[in-house]
Amino acid sequence: MPSQEELFDAVDALLEGEPQLPPPAERARLREAAGVTQARLAAALKSTPQTVKNWENGRSEPRPPRLQAYLRLLDGWAERYPAPTAAPVPAPAAVPEAFTRPAEQPAESARPATATTAVAPDPVVKAPVAAPSATSRRSARKTAPLAAADTGFPHGPLVVLDGDGSAYGVDGIVLDCPATTISKLVEWTLAESGLGAPRLNRNGKDSDPLVVLTAAAAVKLGLPERLEGHEQRRSLRLEDDHPVVKQLAKAKWKLTKRGFGPWARVYRPAQAGRRQCVQLAVLSWDALDARAWPGVAGMEPAEIARVLGTYAARVITPRGSTATSGLELMTALRPPTRAVKNETTGQWASAYNPGSLGTEPMDPAPPEAPAEHPAAQGWTGGFVDEEAFQWVRDVELLTDEECLLPYAVGLDLNTAFLAASARLVVGLSTPDHFHAPKFNKKIPGSWLVDLSHIELDPRLPSPFTPSGQRPTGPAWYQTHTLAYAQELGNDVAPIEAFLRRETGAYLDPWHDRLKTAYAGTLADLGVTPDLDDRQFLAAMEHHKQVDPGMAAVLAAIKATVKGGIGKLRERPQGRHYRDGERWPALERPTWRPDIRAAVISKARVNMHRKMANTAKATGQYPLGVLSDCVVYASPGPSPIDFLPYTTSGKPLPGAFRLGTTPGLAKLEGVQEMAWAVDLMEKGLNPARHIKGGDAVTDEGK
C-alpha cells in the first residue's frame, strides 16, 4: 500500500497541474539568448541534438524526467532574457500550403499535423551503424546525405524497421521505434520520427514518410510473415477481418482501395490542410520486386535504407512498384494545380497549373485507345500501333562476308525511352477530329496515313511498324513517325487526324531528373563521362561488382523509366473484366496512351536513324532489333571493332556511339556469329538472346 505522504505528493501534483512549456519558437529564442548550442543543451539533459531540434520546431515534446528539467531551465532563462515587446503587426494573408482532394485520395492531401502532444517517446538517435562493406560505407556518406533539418524532415524520407525496434534511416542513423502495433507505428511515424521528404515542385506536396518492414518487424507488429493463397501478386492483401485491419479501423485510420498489401497507405482525412498519411512496405511480401531491385530484399536493414534512401534523394520516395513511382514522379514534378490569389477578394484558390495534365481524366481518341476501352467500342477505323521494334533480318539477305565474321555483338541504348522523352511536345487538351488535314510535324496527335508505297532497304526494318515490315495500307501513326517519313523524303498526306490544340513538353522535368539520377549513379559505380570508349567498356564490364547497392539503384532507375512510360496506358487487370467496362486506371489524369505512343514512336525513329546512319558510314546492317537492343556482325568481340569513327578517332555523329548519356550505347552481349545465323534460320531474333546463352570464351576468341 502507498504511504499517506506518497498519496499527498500525488494529489499536490494534480493540484499544481501539468507543467506548461513555452511555445517551440520561444524555447529556441531562450536557448539562443543564453548562448547555448543545441548540442550543449542535449548533453546537459542526456539527450541528443536532434531531439532538442524536435522540441524547438514542435515536432515532439519532452517526457519525464527530462520535461521537468527542461522546464526548470527555460523558466530560469525566461527571467534573465524576457521576450522583447513590440507593437502587433497584422498577419499577411497566407498562401495555402497545398490544396487537397477528397479524403479517399490521401496521396493528394496536405502535410501531417505538427504534434503538440507526444504519443510515443522521443526517438533516440543511436550511433551510426556500419554498412556491410567499406564500399557501402563510402557510398552512404556520398550519395545518401541526411536531409537538412530546415526541410522539416530531419531524419530523411524513410526508415527500415527491424524486429528489435531499430529503425534504420539514411546516412547511417538509427531511431528507436517503440511501436508494437501498426496503429502505434503510424502515430510514431507522423508525430515523432521526423520522416518525410520536401516537395519536388513548389506547387506540389511533400512526400509521405515510408516505413519498410522486415519480416521480423512485420511479425512483431501482428502481420503474417508471408501472404499466400492469391493467384496474382497484385492481389496480395490482408482480408478485411484480419486483426490488424480491424485495429486500424478502430483507431480511425483508413486504407486505400488496394487494402493492406505489400505497399499499404494508412491515412486519415486531411484536417485544416494538414496531411496524415504513412506508407508501409513489407519486404517479406515481395514489396521490392527482384527484377527492379535486384538483391535488395536480402540485404541488411542499414544497407536497404541506404539503397532506398539514395533512390528517394535522386528520384522520389518509393510509392509502390518502380512503375508507380515513375508515374508519381511525373505528377510530383508537374503538379496539376497551383495556388492563385483573387485580387478582388484576397482569397486563395486552387487553379490549373499550366503545362500539367490537370486534375480530371481525359478519354483518348478512339484510335488511340486499346480495343477494350469504352471509347473504342464500335470503332472500326483501326488503332495506333506505336510499339518498339521486334524485327529480325531475312536470313537470305545475309552476305557471305557477314556470315564469315566471327562475332555477333549486341548494343543496348541507355534508357532509350528516357532519351525520347527529352523536349517531347505532347498534347495537353482533349483531341479534336479533322478530315484531310495538312500534316504539321509540330502538332502532336494521331494521323491516318497510307505509307505502304514507300520503298526502303530491306536490310533495315521499316521505321513505320513495330515488326519492321512494310505497311500494307492506311494506318494510324503518331506525329514523330510521320515527321521521320518526311525526313526520308516522302510526301505525307493524312486522310484524317485527331489532334490536340494545347501542347507542352510535359515530360521535360521528368527526363531531367531521371537523367541526372542515372548519370550520377553510374558515376558512383566508376562509369563517368570522361572515360574513352575502351575505358567505358572496361568500367561497364565490372560496374555491378563495385557496389551492389548502387547497382540496384541503377536497375531501379531504369525500371522507373520503362515502367512509368508503360503506366501511361495501364490495361485492365483481373479475369472478370469485360470489354467496354471502365477500369480504375482510367480515372487518373496520367492515363494517357497518346503520350506513351509518342515516346515509343520517337524512340523507334531514333533507333532507325542511328541504324541508317551506321549503314551509310560503314555498309553494315543489323541482324536483329528488339526495342533498344540491336545486333551486328563484327570482326571482333567489341563494339569498337565495327562502330564508325572519324579519321581523328572520334565517334561518327548520328551513328551509334558508346557512352553514359541516355540514348548512347553500351555492350549488351557477345556471341559467335554462327550462333546468330542459326537463330535467324529458325526465325528467332538474336537481339532477344544475345545477353544470355553460352558466352564466348577466351578460347573461342
C-alpha positions in Angstrom: 0.0 0.0 0.0 1.3 3.5 -0.8 2.1 5.7 2.2 0.0 8.8 3.1 3.0 11.0 2.2 3.2 9.5 -1.3 -0.6 10.0 -1.8 -0.4 13.6 -0.7 2.5 14.2 -3.1 0.5 12.8 -6.0 -2.5 14.9 -5.1 -0.4 18.0 -4.8 1.0 17.3 -8.3 -2.6 17.2 -9.6 -3.5 20.4 -7.9 -0.5 22.1 -9.5 -1.4 20.9 -12.9 0.8 19.6 -15.8 3.9 21.7 -16.4 3.4 24.0 -19.3 6.3 24.6 -21.7 6.5 27.8 -23.7 5.9 27.6 -27.5 8.6 25.9 -29.6 9.8 29.2 -31.1 10.2 30.7 -27.6 12.2 27.7 -26.5 14.7 28.3 -29.3 14.8 32.0 -28.6 15.7 31.5 -24.9 18.4 29.0 -25.7 20.0 31.3 -28.3 19.7 34.3 -25.9 21.7 32.3 -23.4 24.3 31.4 -26.0 23.8 27.7 -25.6 24.0 25.4 -28.6 21.6 22.5 -29.2 24.4 20.1 -28.7 25.4 21.5 -25.3 21.8 21.5 -24.1 21.4 17.9 -25.3 24.4 16.9 -23.3 23.1 18.5 -20.2 19.8 16.7 -20.5 21.4 13.4 -21.5 19.6 13.6 -24.9 20.6 14.1 -28.5 20.8 17.3 -30.5 18.2 16.0 -32.9 15.7 15.6 -30.1 16.3 19.2 -29.0 15.7 20.3 -32.6 12.4 18.4 -32.5 11.4 20.2 -29.3 12.2 23.5 -30.8 10.3 23.0 -34.0 7.3 21.5 -32.3 7.7 18.0 -33.8 7.9 16.3 -30.4 7.6 17.2 -26.7 9.9 16.2 -23.9 8.8 13.5 -21.5 9.6 13.0 -17.8 12.1 13.2 -16.2 13.6 15.5 -18.9 10.3 17.5 -19.1 10.7 18.9 -15.5 14.5 19.6 -16.0 13.9 21.3 -19.3 11.0 23.4 -17.9 13.2 24.5 -14.9 16.0 25.6 -17.3 13.5 27.5 -19.6 12.0 29.3 -16.5 15.4 30.4 -15.4 16.3 31.7 -18.9 12.9 33.5 -19.2 13.7 35.5 -16.0 17.1 36.5 -17.4 16.1 37.1 -21.0 12.5 38.3 -21.1 10.9 38.5 -24.6 11.1 41.9 -26.2 7.8 43.8 -26.6 6.7 45.0 -30.0 3.6 46.6 -31.5 1.4 43.9 -33.0 1.7 43.6 -36.8 -1.3 42.4 -38.8 -0.6 39.0 -40.2 -0.4 38.9 -44.0 -2.7 36.6 -45.9 -1.0 33.2 -46.1 -0.7 31.2 -49.2 -2.3 27.8 -48.7 0.4 25.1 -48.4 -1.5 22.6 -50.6 -4.9 22.0 -51.9 -6.4 18.7 -51.0 -8.5 16.1 -52.8 -11.3 14.1 -51.3 -10.4 12.1 -48.2 -10.3 8.8 -50.1 -7.3 10.1 -52.0 -4.7 10.5 -49.3 -1.9 10.8 -51.8 -3.2 14.2 -52.8 -3.8 15.5 -49.2 -1.7 18.0 -47.3 1.1 17.6 -44.8 0.8 15.8 -41.5 -0.2 17.9 -38.5 2.6 19.1 -36.2 2.1 17.2 -32.9 1.6 19.3 -29.8 1.3 16.3 -27.5 3.7 13.4 -27.8 2.1 10.0 -28.5 5.3 8.0 -28.0 8.8 8.5 -26.5 11.1 10.8 -28.4 13.1 8.9 -31.0 16.7 8.3 -29.8 19.4 8.5 -32.4 21.8 5.7 -31.9 25.4 5.7 -33.2 25.6 5.2 -36.9 25.6 1.6 -38.0 28.2 0.5 -40.4 27.1 -0.8 -43.8 28.2 -4.3 -44.7 31.3 -3.2 -46.7 33.8 -0.4 -46.9 32.5 0.4 -50.4 28.9 0.7 -49.0 30.1 2.9 -46.1 31.8 5.3 -48.6 28.8 5.4 -50.8 26.4 6.0 -47.9 28.2 9.3 -46.9 28.5 10.4 -50.5 25.1 9.5 -52.0 22.5 9.5 -49.3 23.1 12.6 -47.1 20.9 13.2 -44.2 18.0 15.5 -45.1 18.6 19.1 -44.0 16.9 20.0 -40.7 15.3 23.1 -42.2 13.3 21.0 -44.6 11.1 19.8 -41.7 12.2 16.2 -42.2 15.4 15.9 -40.2 15.6 12.1 -40.4 15.2 11.8 -44.2 12.5 10.2 -46.3 12.3 6.6 -44.9 13.4 4.0 -42.4 13.7 0.2 -42.5 12.3 -1.2 -39.3 13.7 -4.4 -37.8 12.2 -6.7 -35.2 14.1 -5.2 -32.3 12.6 -1.7 -32.8 15.6 -0.3 -34.6 14.6 2.0 -37.5 17.4 2.4 -39.9 17.4 5.6 -41.9 19.7 7.4 -44.4 23.3 8.3 -43.7 23.6 5.6 -41.1 21.2 7.0 -38.5 19.1 4.6 -36.4 16.0 5.6 -34.5 14.4 3.8 -31.6 10.8 2.9 -32.5 8.7 1.8 -29.5 5.6 0.8 -31.5 4.3 -2.7 -31.0 1.2 -2.3 -33.3 0.7 -1.0 -36.8 -1.5 1.8 -35.4 1.1 2.9 -33.0 3.7 2.7 -35.7 1.7 5.1 -37.9 1.3 7.5 -35.0 5.0 7.4 -34.1 5.9 8.0 -37.7 3.7 11.1 -38.0 4.4 12.6 -34.6 7.9 11.5 -33.6 10.0 10.1 -36.4 10.9 13.3 -38.3 10.5 11.4 -41.6 9.3 12.7 -45.0 10.7 14.5 -48.0 10.2 18.0 -49.3 8.1 18.6 -52.4 9.9 18.5 -55.8 7.9 21.5 -57.1 6.7 24.5 -55.1 3.2 23.8 -56.2 3.4 20.2 -55.2 3.1 18.3 -51.9 5.7 16.8 -49.6 6.3 13.1 -49.8 4.7 10.8 -47.3 7.1 9.1 -44.9 7.9 5.5 -45.8 8.5 2.7 -43.3 9.8 -0.5 -44.7 9.1 -3.6 -42.5 11.5 -6.5 -42.4 10.0 -10.0 -41.8 10.8 -9.8 -38.1 9.2 -6.4 -37.8 6.1 -7.5 -39.6 5.6 -10.5 -37.3 6.2 -8.3 -34.2 3.5 -5.9 -35.4 0.9 -8.6 -35.9 1.3 -9.2 -39.6 1.8 -12.6 -41.2 5.4 -13.2 -42.4 4.0 -14.1 -45.8 0.8 -13.7 -47.7 -0.4 -16.7 -49.6 -3.4 -18.0 -51.5 -3.7 -15.4 -54.2 -3.4 -16.1 -57.8 -1.6 -12.8 -58.7 1.0 -10.9 -56.8 -1.0 -7.7 -57.3 -3.9 -9.3 -55.4 -1.9 -9.8 -52.2 -3.7 -8.1 -49.3 -4.9 -8.9 -45.8 -8.5 -9.9 -45.5 -10.9 -7.3 -44.2 -11.4 -9.2 -41.0 -7.7 -9.5 -40.2 -6.9 -8.2 -36.7 -4.5 -5.5 -38.0 -7.2 -4.2 -40.4 -9.7 -4.1 -37.6 -7.2 -2.4 -35.3 -6.6 0.4 -37.8 -10.3 0.9 -38.3 -10.8 1.1 -34.5 -8.1 3.8 -34.3 -9.9 5.8 -37.1 -7.2 5.1 -39.7 -8.1 4.3 -43.3 -6.6 2.2 -46.1 -6.8 2.9 -49.8 -8.9 0.7 -52.0 -6.0 -1.6 -52.5 -6.2 -2.6 -48.9 -3.3 -3.7 -46.8 -0.9 -5.3 -49.3 2.9 -5.2 -49.9 2.6 -1.5 -50.3 0.0 0.0 -48.0 -1.1 3.6 -47.4 -2.5 4.3 -44.0 -4.1 7.7 -43.6 -6.8 9.9 -42.0 -8.7 12.6 -43.9 -6.7 15.8 -44.1 -7.6 18.3 -41.3 -7.1 22.0 -41.7 -5.0 21.4 -44.8 -2.6 19.1 -43.0 -1.6 15.7 -44.3 -1.8 12.5 -42.2 -0.5 9.6 -44.4 2.2 7.0 -43.9 3.3 4.4 -46.5 4.3 0.9 -45.4 6.3 -1.6 -47.4 6.5 -5.2 -46.3 9.7 -6.9 -47.6 8.6 -10.5 -46.9 5.5 -9.8 -49.1 7.7 -9.1 -52.1 7.3 -5.3 -51.9 10.6 -4.9 -53.7 10.4 -6.8 -57.0 13.7 -8.5 -57.6 13.6 -7.5 -61.3 13.6 -3.8 -60.4 15.5 -4.1 -57.1 18.0 -7.0 -57.6 19.2 -8.4 -54.3 17.9 -5.6 -52.1 15.3 -7.6 -50.2 18.0 -9.9 -48.9 20.3 -7.0 -47.7 20.8 -5.9 -44.1 18.4 -3.2 -42.9 21.0 -0.5 -42.9 22.0 -1.3 -46.5 18.4 -1.4 -47.6 17.9 2.1 -46.1 21.0 3.3 -48.0 19.7 1.9 -51.3 16.2 3.2 -50.9 17.3 6.5 -49.5 19.6 7.1 -52.5 16.7 6.4 -54.8 14.5 8.7 -52.8 17.0 11.5 -52.9 17.7 11.2 -56.6 14.3 10.1 -57.9 11.4 10.1 -55.4 10.4 8.3 -52.2 9.3 4.9 -53.4 5.5 4.7 -53.6 4.9 1.2 -54.8 6.4 -0.5 -57.8 9.0 1.4 -59.8 6.4 1.8 -62.4 4.1 3.5 -59.9 7.0 5.6 -58.7 7.8 6.7 -62.3 4.2 7.8 -62.8 4.0 9.6 -59.4 7.3 11.4 -60.3 5.6 12.9 -63.3 2.8 14.4 -61.1 5.3 15.5 -58.4 7.3 17.5 -60.9 4.3 18.8 -62.8 1.6 19.3 -60.1 -1.9 19.6 -61.6 -2.9 22.7 -59.6 -1.3 25.8 -58.1 -2.5 28.5 -55.7 -3.9 31.6 -57.3 -4.9 34.7 -55.4 -8.1 36.5 -56.2 -7.1 40.2 -56.4 -10.7 41.3 -55.6 -11.4 39.2 -52.6 -7.8 38.5 -51.5 -8.7 34.8 -51.2 -6.5 32.0 -52.4 -8.0 29.2 -54.6 -6.8 26.2 -56.5 -6.3 26.6 -60.2 -5.0 24.7 -63.1 -1.2 24.6 -63.3 -0.1 25.4 -66.9 1.9 22.6 -68.5 0.4 19.9 -66.4 -2.2 17.3 -67.2 -4.7 18.8 -64.8 -6.9 17.0 -62.3 -9.5 15.4 -64.5 -9.1 12.2 -66.5 -9.2 12.6 -70.3 -10.5 10.0 -72.7 -8.3 9.3 -75.7 -9.4 9.5 -79.3 -10.9 6.1 -80.5 -7.8 5.0 -82.5 -5.5 5.9 -79.5 -7.4 3.7 -77.1 -6.8 0.0 -76.6 -9.6 -2.1 -78.1 -11.2 -2.8 -74.7 -11.6 0.9 -73.8 -15.1 2.2 -73.8 -14.2 4.9 -76.4 -13.1 2.1 -78.8 -16.4 0.1 -78.7 -17.9 0.2 -82.1 -14.9 1.9 -83.6 -13.9 0.2 -86.9 -11.3 2.6 -88.2 -8.2 0.9 -86.9 -5.8 1.7 -84.0 -2.5 3.3 -83.3 0.2 0.7 -83.2 3.3 2.6 -82.0 5.4 0.0 -80.3 9.1 -0.8 -80.0 10.9 -2.8 -82.7 10.8 -6.6 -82.8 12.5 -7.3 -86.1 14.9 -9.9 -87.5 16.5 -9.6 -90.9 15.6 -12.2 -93.5 18.4 -14.7 -93.3 18.5 -14.8 -97.1 19.7 -11.2 -97.1 22.9 -12.1 -95.1 26.0 -11.8 -97.2 28.8 -14.3 -97.3 31.1 -11.7 -95.8 28.8 -11.2 -92.8 28.4 -15.0 -92.3 32.2 -15.4 -92.2 32.7 -12.8 -89.5 33.4 -14.4 -86.1 31.2 -12.5 -83.8 27.7 -11.2 -83.3 27.8 -8.1 -81.0 24.8 -6.6 -79.3 24.4 -2.9 -78.5 21.9 -1.6 -75.9 20.8 2.0 -75.8 20.9 3.6 -72.4 17.3 4.3 -71.2 16.1 4.8 -74.8 12.6 5.8 -73.7 14.1 8.5 -71.4 16.1 9.9 -74.2 13.0 10.0 -76.4 11.1 12.0 -73.7 13.5 14.9 -73.9 11.9 18.0 -75.4 9.0 15.9 -76.5 5.9 18.1 -77.2 2.7 16.3 -76.2 -1.0 17.2 -76.2 -2.4 18.6 -73.0 -6.1 19.0 -74.1 -8.8 16.8 -75.5 -8.4 15.7 -79.1 -10.2 17.3 -82.0 -11.2 15.3 -85.1 -10.1 16.6 -88.5 -10.6 15.3 -92.1 -7.9 15.6 -94.7 -5.7 17.9 -92.6 -2.3 19.2 -93.8 0.4 17.4 -91.9 2.3 19.6 -89.4 5.2 17.9 -87.5 4.8 20.4 -84.7 1.3 19.3 -83.7 1.0 16.2 -81.5 -1.7 13.8 -82.3 -2.7 10.7 -84.3 -2.9 10.7 -88.1 -4.4 8.2 -90.6 -1.9 8.0 -93.5 -1.0 5.5 -96.2 2.8 4.8 -96.2 2.6 1.5 -98.0 4.1 3.0 -101.2 7.4 3.9 -99.5 10.4 1.8 -100.7 13.1 1.2 -98.2 16.2 -1.0 -98.0 15.0 -4.5 -96.8 18.2 -4.9 -94.8 16.8 -2.3 -92.4 13.5 -2.6 -90.6 10.7 -0.4 -91.8 10.6 2.6 -89.3 6.8 2.7 -89.6 5.8 -0.6 -88.0 7.0 -2.4 -84.8 7.5 -5.6 -86.8 9.8 -3.8 -89.2 7.6 -5.0 -92.1 6.4 -2.6 -94.8 2.9 -1.2 -94.1 0.1 -2.8 -96.2 -2.2 0.2 -96.4 -3.5 3.2 -94.4 -2.7 3.1 -90.7 -2.7 5.4 -87.7 0.6 7.0 -86.7 1.9 9.4 -84.1 3.4 12.7 -85.3 7.1 11.6 -84.9 6.7 8.6 -87.2 5.3 10.8 -90.0 7.8 13.5 -89.4 10.5 10.9 -90.0 8.8 9.8 -93.2 9.1 13.4 -94.4 12.7 13.5 -93.3 13.3 10.5 -95.5 12.0 12.5 -98.5 8.4 11.2 -98.7 5.1 13.0 -99.0 2.7 12.7 -96.1 -1.0 13.1 -97.0 -3.2 12.4 -93.9 -6.7 11.1 -94.5 -7.9 12.2 -91.1 -6.5 13.0 -87.7 -7.1 13.5 -84.0 -5.0 16.5 -82.9 -4.6 18.5 -79.7 -4.6 22.3 -79.7 -2.9 22.8 -76.3 0.6 21.4 -76.2 3.7 21.3 -73.9 6.8 19.5 -73.1 5.2 17.8 -70.1 7.9 15.2 -69.6 10.9 17.5 -69.6 11.4 17.8 -65.8 10.8 14.1 -65.5 13.5 13.5 -68.1 15.9 15.9 -66.5 15.6 14.4 -63.0 15.9 10.8 -64.1 18.8 11.6 -66.5 20.7 13.2 -63.6 19.9 10.2 -61.4 21.1 7.8 -64.0 24.3 9.6 -64.7 25.1 10.2 -61.0 24.5 6.5 -60.1 26.7 5.3 -62.9 29.4 7.7 -61.7 29.2 6.1 -58.2 29.9 2.8 -59.9 33.0 4.2 -61.6 31.4 4.9 -65.0 32.0 8.6 -65.7 31.6 10.7 -68.9 35.3 11.4 -69.1 36.2 7.8 -70.0 37.2 7.0 -73.5 35.4 4.1 -75.3 37.8 1.4 -74.2 37.8 2.6 -70.6 34.0 2.9 -70.7 33.6 -0.7 -71.9 36.0 -1.9 -69.2 34.2 0.0 -66.5 30.8 -1.3 -67.6 32.1 -4.9 -67.5 32.6 -4.7 -63.7 30.4 -1.9 -62.5 27.8 -4.1 -60.8 30.5 -5.6 -58.6 31.8 -2.2 -57.4 28.8 -1.6 -55.2 25.8 -4.0 -55.4 23.7 -1.5 -53.6 24.2 1.3 -56.1 23.9 -1.2 -58.9 20.4 -2.0 -57.5 19.6 1.8 -57.5 20.7 1.9 -61.2 18.4 -1.0 -62.1 15.6 0.7 -60.2 16.1 3.9 -62.1 15.9 2.1 -65.4 12.8 0.2 -64.3 11.3 3.5 -63.3 11.7 4.9 -66.8 10.2 1.9 -68.6 7.5 1.3 -66.0 6.5 4.9 -65.8 6.0 5.1 -69.6 4.1 1.8 -69.5 1.8 3.1 -66.8 0.6 5.8 -69.2 -1.5 3.0 -70.8 -2.2 0.6 -68.0 -4.5 -2.1 -69.2 -7.4 -3.7 -67.2 -6.5 -6.4 -64.8 -8.4 -9.4 -63.5 -10.2 -12.3 -65.1 -13.6 -10.8 -64.5 -13.1 -7.8 -66.7 -15.3 -7.4 -69.8 -14.6 -5.2 -72.8 -16.2 -1.8 -72.7 -16.1 -1.5 -68.9 -14.0 1.2 -67.3 -11.1 0.2 -65.1 -9.5 2.1 -62.2 -6.5 3.4 -64.1 -8.8 5.3 -66.4 -9.7 7.7 -63.6 -6.1 9.1 -63.5 -5.2 12.2 -65.4 -2.0 10.4 -66.2 -3.7 7.7 -68.1 -2.6 9.0 -71.5 -1.9 6.3 -74.1 -1.2 9.0 -76.7 1.8 10.3 -74.7 3.1 6.7 -74.3 2.7 6.2 -78.1 4.6 9.5 -78.8 7.5 8.4 -76.6 7.8 5.0 -78.2 7.4 6.5 -81.7 10.2 8.9 -81.1 12.4 6.1 -79.6 11.8 3.8 -82.6 12.6 6.6 -85.0 15.8 7.5 -83.1 16.9 3.8 -83.3 16.2 3.6 -87.1 18.0 6.9 -87.7 21.1 5.5 -86.0 20.9 2.3 -88.0 20.5 4.1 -91.2 23.5 6.4 -90.5 25.6 3.5 -89.5 24.8 1.7 -92.7 25.7 4.8 -94.8 29.0 5.2 -93.0 30.1 1.5 -92.9 27.8 -0.5 -95.1 26.9 -2.6 -92.1 23.3 -3.6 -91.4 21.7 -5.0 -88.2 20.9 -8.7 -87.8 18.0 -8.1 -85.5 16.5 -5.4 -83.3 14.5 -5.8 -80.1 13.3 -2.5 -78.5 16.6 -0.7 -77.5 18.9 -3.6 -78.4 20.5 -4.1 -81.9 22.9 -6.8 -83.0 25.6 -6.5 -85.7 28.1 -8.9 -87.2 31.6 -7.9 -86.2 35.2 -8.8 -86.9 36.0 -8.6 -83.2 34.2 -9.1 -79.8 34.0 -5.4 -79.0 31.7 -2.7 -80.4 34.8 -0.7 -81.1 35.6 -3.3 -83.8 32.6 -2.2 -86.0 31.3 1.2 -84.9 32.2 4.1 -87.2 34.8 6.6 -86.1 36.1 9.7 -87.8 39.7 10.0 -89.1 40.6 11.7 -85.8 39.3 8.8 -83.8 36.1 10.4 -82.6 32.7 8.6 -82.9 30.8 9.4 -86.0 27.9 11.9 -85.3 24.5 10.5 -85.9 25.5 6.8 -85.7 25.7 4.5 -82.6 28.1 5.9 -80.0 29.3 4.5 -76.7 28.7 6.5 -73.6 26.9 7.1 -70.3 24.2 9.5 -71.6 20.7 8.3 -72.2 20.4 7.4 -75.9 24.1 6.4 -76.2 25.1 2.7 -76.3 26.7 0.1 -74.2 27.7 -3.5 -74.8 24.7 -5.9 -74.4 26.4 -9.2 -75.2 28.7 -11.1 -77.5 28.1 -14.4 -79.2 29.6 -16.4 -82.1 28.2 -15.4 -85.5 27.3 -19.0 -86.2 25.0 -18.9 -83.2 23.2 -15.8 -84.5 22.8 -17.3 -88.0 21.4 -20.5 -86.5 18.8 -18.4 -84.6 17.9 -16.4 -87.7 17.4 -19.6 -89.8 14.8 -20.6 -87.2 13.1 -17.2 -87.4 14.3 -16.2 -84.0 15.7 -12.8 -83.1 19.4 -12.8 -81.9 18.7 -9.4 -80.2 16.4 -11.2 -77.7 19.1 -13.8 -76.7 22.4 -12.0 -77.2 22.8 -11.3 -73.5 22.2 -14.9 -72.4 23.1 -18.3 -73.8 26.6 -19.6 -74.0 29.0 -16.7 -73.8 32.1 -16.6 -76.0 35.1 -17.9 -74.0 38.7 -16.7 -74.4 39.4 -20.0 -76.2 36.6 -19.3 -78.6 38.0 -15.9 -79.4 
